[in-house]
Amino acid sequence: MHALIVVAHHDPRSLTHSLAGKIAEGITRANPADTFEIADLAAEGFDPCFSFADHAVHHREASPPADVLAEQARIDRADALVLVYPIYWWSMPALLKGWIDRVFSNGWAFDFSLDKPFVQQLQHLRVHLVAVGGADADSFQRHGYGEAMTTQIDHGIFDYCGARVVSSQRLLESETVDPHQHLQAASVIGQRLFTTLDETTHAATACA
């Protein structure tokens, strides 16, 4: 089995990057035959800006640009897609949102046109979401931020394309708790990545 781990953080020393590394370690610890690729969007210089060229792709007037095709090929090679990202303003960073805007395009992630039925084209894809937040669980629940994130990301993006969100976890209080708690949780996520392909769980928080 093969996992694509997508990381959206500008600082390679960040907890976000460390969590991605622990997930990768967990994958190989569970089964040395399983493989992974880490896509560091910031280091690779991915352009998240949705351009005229991307707009033309949406309207089926042009083929996707080369950088988008490369990302789609990465996902096509994967049995599981893992997104690891910090929570900015109760959502994902612009870098990751722009990656989704451009890569999950009409004709690849879904098929929309006015003269044919809508088709979800990522029904084979299994997704794991790992979000890192500084606030506590009570803040997410009390203000409805957690439910809003689930609605816009888990359902609004992945369910729309037919992909199954197998696990969705928020590792919270990232600036105040011992980071080893979250690193241990990430290792467990990696170890269970390919044992949960047929399960669907949504955990609001994960503090090992």
Salt bridges, closest charged atoms under 4 A:
ASP11 OD1 - ARG13 NE 3.14
GLU25 OE1 - LYS22 NZ 3.51
GLU37 OE2 - ARG74 NE 2.90
GLU37 OE1 - ARG77 NH2 3.75
ASP40 OD2 - HIS17 NE2 3.91
GLU44 OE2 - ARG74 NH2 2.83
ASP54 OD2 - ARG102 NE 2.91
ASP67 OD2 - ARG102 NH1 2.73
GLU71 OE1 - ARG74 NH1 3.26
ASP101 OD1 - LYS97 NZ 2.68
ASP111 OD1 - ARG60 NH1 2.77
ASP138 OD2 - ARG142 NE 2.93
ASP154 OD2 - HIS202 ND1 3.16
ASP159 OD2 - HIS155 ND1 2.47
ASP178 OD1 - HIS180 ND1 2.94
GLU199 OE1 - ARG192 NH2 3.73
